[in-house]
Amino acid sequence: MKRVAFFPGSFDPFTKGHEDIVRRGLKLFDEIIIGIGTNSAKKRYFEIPEIESAIKRAFQDDERVKVVHYDDLTATVAQQYGARFIIRGLRNTTDFEYENTISQVNRQLVADLETVFLITSPEFAPISSTIVRELHKFGADISSYIP
């Protein structure tokens, strides 16, 4: 049976930390679907087509990675794509507290959906989409933070 994982996020923008989680996840899963989600609590800085294009370029040589965008519950979308796993990256204990709660709800929605947490590689731990957006907003070069 094919092991399909869903990697959800707003990815505003998709950083090298996100890329690292996907590349490491490919050692565990046969296919990873990167889901660019809509978070009703956040206003987008980068447009979805721009993010989608950047992610596709980063993985253009790997057919095991697919990119979709969605505006629905993550667990429902993962199930629609045949994913039995959700991948999430953790930088710190604050991330864990937040992600653990979400994983519990996802599991209530779809009983056989497992969340797999990957600890962020040390060199990417300080990178967050929020910081990258702020740097970009004020004209700083963000090329070292994005694929």
Buried (B, 14 or more C-beta within 10 A) or exposed (E): EEEBBBBBBBBBBBBBBBBBBBBBBBEEBEBBBBBBBEEEEEEBBBEBEEBBEBBEEBBEEEEBBBBBBBEEBBBEBBBEBEBBBBBBBBBEEEBBEEBEEBBEEBBEEBEEBEBBBBBBBEEBBEBBBEEBBEBBEEEEEBEEBBB
